[in-house]
């Protein structure tokens, strides 16, 4: 399982929510099977539906 907080700590160079979504897709393609959205992403462009968008990015890339 990958935790969103862990991904953010390991990739402090991320500058936007869109960059985070691409990282989420990449991790799913690498074989991660589960994702926990344990923290709200700290980016100014983080949308209100951020949890749904992260989940959609993860499942679409791993499927």
HELIX and SHEET records of a PDB file:
HELIX    1   1 UNK A    4  UNK A   10  1                                   7    
HELIX    2   2 UNK A   17  UNK A   29  1                                  13    
HELIX    3   3 UNK A   50  UNK A   62  1                                  13    
SHEET    1   A 2 UNK A   2  UNK A   3  0                                        
SHEET    2   A 2 UNK A  35  UNK A  36  1                                        
END                                                                             
